[in-house]
């Protein structure tokens, strides 16, 4: 049995690594609207949705499952038509052709008013106000994509992340293997369908491990960003982060015949490293989540290569020395390109770490202490790139084409 002291981290993992269908930002909006509609008790004849800048940015251009459409209007309409919130981020999993047809007709008849709140109280903020026949209901999502808050916080550092991954009873984290297999199925869908930029399908023709890792990771991203009705296991509110935490580790283990126990510990290390970094970075930022998730994969792959704590810290430093500063310009098919950049850097960083080649404290934002290095990364993304985030959204809203 897992020691009592480790149970809060098990609970944290189970909260942050959950299934989702569709990009989590527009799906979170659909969920919030569904909650308001449920309270109203009838189909609204008016809808107003107010979003934080980051939520709006990430929901603008991404495909909504099985609709052939992108963005917020169809997500809002689906939330109103479905009107139930018991499936969480899987709210669209049971949407039928009839449901989607109703939503498409509804969005033309009852167009939603969508507003951006510049000074929203959280980067994850959604407020839905719905009305019908003079009756109104409201719902607010804040802090997390489901709006569920947890009073208990778990303070992590890299040593605690590593020790937990090495000590936890495996039955406590076997859902991470299920999640990796779920994400692999999403990738395989993209190999037989035309999804996004079809980067995964192109890379899948190459047999080597490096290409297979990139193919599966980018392929799963291709599928979900283009609106395929597929389920993936997310991490910290992001499906792409969940994909990038799990698939590089899983495919490496398959190709190198890594035993299941070591694979599970690598998946735990990867997912929890990403969660640790996101604790101080925040759920949404101007810094692309690929940096975070791929850093987790670098740690997990290094462990499977035979590395210990020291080599894992080297891999993380190599990651932070390389792709820090990659911007997030919203969820979209092009995310597959960024995911591939992050994962390819993870493999390189792990390989260098195993040779004891590491970016040193004299280089950029790297420090001798691994936690200080990670916090330099998150400080840059959380505080230093605020103006960058505003500029990104302004460009996206005012493009000429």
N, C-alpha and C positions, 0 to 999 in steps of 0.2 A: 504494500500500500504506500502511495506517495506520502512523504512526511507532511504533517500539518502545516509547517512553515511554507511549503511549496504550493499549497492549495489555492491561495489567492492568485498565483500566476497561472495556474490551470484555468481558473475562472476567467481571468483576463483573456487568455488565448481563446476560450470558447465564446466570449463576447465579441472579439475582434475578427475572428476567422469564421465567417458564416456564408451560406450560399446566397447568391443573388442572380436574378434574371434581368439582363439589360444593364446599361450604364447606370451606376448608383445615383448620380445627381438627378436626372429626369425621373428616375424611378422613385426617389425620395419625394419629389414634388407630387407625383401621382399618388403616393401613399398619404401625403398630407391632405391633398384634396379629397381623397377617399374618406379620410377620417371626418373632415368637415361635412361632407355629403351624408355620411352615416348619421351624424348628429342632427342634420336638417331633416332627415327622414323622407326625402323626396328628391327627385332630379332637379338640380338648380336651373334657374333661368338667368342667373348672372353669377360670374366667378371673377374674383380678383386675387391674384397671387403676387406676393411681395417676396423678393429674394435678395440675399447677400450677393455682392459682386462675384465672389468665387463660385457660388452655386449657379448663377446665371451663365458665367463663362463656360463652365463645364457641361452645361445642358444645351447649349446653342446648336451644336452641329453634329451631334451623335445620333446614330440610328436607333429607333425605338422598335423592339422586337416584333417581327411579323407584320409590320404596318407598311413597310416600304417608304417610311417618312422619317424625318429627323426633327429633333428639337422639342421645345416645350408645349406647343399647342396640342399636339396629339397626346402627349403624356398627361396633360391636364384633363383632356377629354376622357381618356381611359380611366383616370382616377375617379372622375365623376360618374361614369357609367358603371364601373365595378362597385364602388361605394362600400368596400369592406377592407378591413385592415389586418386581418388575422394572419396573412401570409408574409407580412413584413416586406423585405426587399425582393421577395418572390411574388409580389402582388400580380405581376403579369403572367405568371406561370400557367394559370388556368384560363387566360383570355382565349376565346374561340374566334373563328372567322366572323361569326355573328356579332360578338362583342366589339371586335375591331371595326366592322362596318358601321355599327351604331355610333361608335366614337367618332368616326370620320364624318358622318352626317351631323352629329351633335356639335362638333367644333365649328362647322360652317354656320349652324343656326344660333349657337350661343358662344361667340368668340370670347375668350378670356382676356381680361386686362392684366398685363404683366408689368410689374414695376421693379426697379432696382433700388434697394436701400443702401445708400452710400456708407452710412454709419451703423450698419447692422450690429447687434450685440455679439454675434458669433460669425465666424467664416462659414459655418454651416447654419443657415437660417432660412426658413420658409414660413410664410404666413399665408394661409388660405382663408378667404372669406367668401362664403357662398350664400345665395339667397333664392327664394321662390315665394311668390305671392305675399310679399311683405314680411316673410319669416327669414331669419338669418342665423348662420352658424359659423364658427371660426375654429381653426386648428393651427397650432404652431409647432414646428420642428426646429430644434435648436441644439447645437453641440455635437450631435451625432446624426447619421442619416435616417435613423428610425425615430429620433427624438427621445429615446430612452436614456435616462441618466443613471449613473451608478455612483453612489456616495463613496464607496470604497475605492481608493486609488492605490495603485501598486507602483512604488518607486523602483525603477530598474537602473542598473548600470551594466556595462558589458561583462564584467566578471560574474554578476548574478545571472545574466542571460545564459552564459556558457555553463555555469554550474547547474542551473536548472535543466538545461538540455541534456546534460550528462547524467543527472540523478533521477529525473522524473520516471515514475513507473509507466511503461510504454502503453498500457491500456488507457491511460489518461489522455494520451495524445494521438491515439490511432485514427481519430477523425481527420487528422492532417493528411494521412495517406489516402483516405477516401477523397479528400478535397483535391489532392494532386491527380488522382485518377479521373475525377470529374473534369478537371481542367485539361487533361490529356484528351478526353473525348471531345471537348470543345475545339481543340486544335485539329483533331482528325476530321471534324465536320468541315473545317475550312479547306482541307486538302481535296475535297470532292465537290465543293461549291465555289461560286464566285463571290468572295467576301473581301470588301475593302480594296486595298492595294494588292492583294493576293501575294504578299511577301512570303508568308509561310508556305504557300503552295510552291512558289519558285524555289525556296531553299530546301524543300522536302525532297528534291530530286538528288541531293547529295548524301552519300552514305556515312560520312564521318561524324563522330560524336559532336564536334563543334557545330557543324551545320545542322545536325538534328536538334540540338538544344535551341538554336536560333529559330529553326523552323517551327517547332512546337510552341515556343513562347510567342513568337509573332503571329502564328496561325490562330491561336486562341484569341489573341487581341483583334486580329482581322475579323473574326467571326462576331465577336460581341460588339465591336464598334460599328459594324455595318448593320446591326439590328437582327441578327439571327436569334431565334427563340431557343437559346441554350442556357444552361445553368452553369455557373462557375463558382468556385470558392473564393471569396474576397478576403482582403486583409485591410484592417483599419478603414473600412468604408469604401474600398476601391477594388473592383474586380481585376483591373489590370495589375494592381500591386499583388493581389493574391496569385495571379498567374505567374508573375515574375518572381515571386517568392518560392513557388512550388515546382514549376515545370523544369527549370534548369537543373535543380537538385534531383528531381525524379528521373529525368532522361539520362543524366550522368550516371545515376545509380544503376539504371537498366543496362546501359552500355558497358559498365565496368563490373557488373554482377556483384553489386554491393548487397550484403545481407540486410534483411528487413529491419533489424534492430538499429543498425548504423544509419540506414535511410531515415527511419523515424526520428532519430536524434538530430540528423542533419536538417530535416524539415522543421523540427522544433526550433533549432538554432536560427534558421533562416527567417521563419515567421516572427519569432520573438525579437530578433534584431530589428526587423522592420518596425514592429510595434514600439520598441524602445525609442527609435529615432523619431517616429511620428509623435510620441508623447510631447516632445518639445518643439517640433516643427509645426504641428497642427495638422488637422485632417486635409485642409486645402491650402495651397500657397502658390506663389509664382514659381517655386522650384518644382520641377517635374518629379512626380512620385516614382518614376523609373530609377532615379538615383537611390532612393530609399530601398525599394524592393530589390533591386539588383545588388545592393550592398548586402542584404540578407542572404541572397544566393551565393555571393562571393564567400561569405562565412561558411555556409553549408557545404559548398563544394570543396573548400579548403579542408574542412574536417574529413570529408570522404577521401581526400587525397592522402590522408594520414597526418594532417596538421593538428597541433594542439592549440591551446589558448594563444600562445605567442604568435604563431603563424596566422591565426584568424585575425588578430589585431593588425597584423601586417597587411592582410588582404583588404581590410576595411580602410586602412590609411591609403592604400593604393587607389581604391575606389574614389575616396574623397579628394585625393590629389588630382584625379583625372576629370570626371564629368560633373563636378559641382558647378552649378550655374545654368544647367540645361533648363530652359523655361517651360512652364506649362501654359500653352495657349489653347486650353480647353480640350474636352474629350472629342475625338474625331477618328476617322480611319487612319490618319497619319500617326496616331499613337503607336501603331505597330512598329514604325520606323524607330521611334524613341526607345521603345521597349527593347528592340534588337540592339541598339547602341548600348543601352545599359547592361544587358546580359552579356554581350561580347566583351565589354570591359570587365565584367565580373569574372569571366573565365581567365582573362589575361591577368587580372589582379591576383586571383588564387594561384595561378601558375608561378607568378613572380614571388609571391609570399612563400611558396614551398622551396624556393631557392634562397630564401632570406634576403630577397631584394625588396626594399620598402622605402617609400617616400619618407624622408626624415624631417625633423623639426625645423630645419633651415628652409624648408620648402613651403611657401604659401601659407595656407591656414592649418597645416599639419603641426601637431604638438607631440611631445613624447608620450603624454598620457592619452589613452584611447578615448576616454570619456570627454576630455577637453576637446579633442579633435572632432568628435561627433557633435558636441555642442557648438563648436565654431560653424559647422555645416548648418545646423538648425537655426542658429542666430542669423546667419546670412539669409536663409530662406524665409524665416518668420519676420525678421525686423528689417534686414537690409534691402529686401526686394519688394517692399510695399509699393514704392513709386513705380517699379517695373510692372507690378501687377495691374496698377491703374492704367499704365500705358498700353499694356497688352489688351485689356478690355476695350479701351478707347479705339484702338486700331481695329479690333474685331467688329465693333459696332459701326464703324464709319468707313469700311472698305468700299471701294468703288465698284466692285464686281462680286 
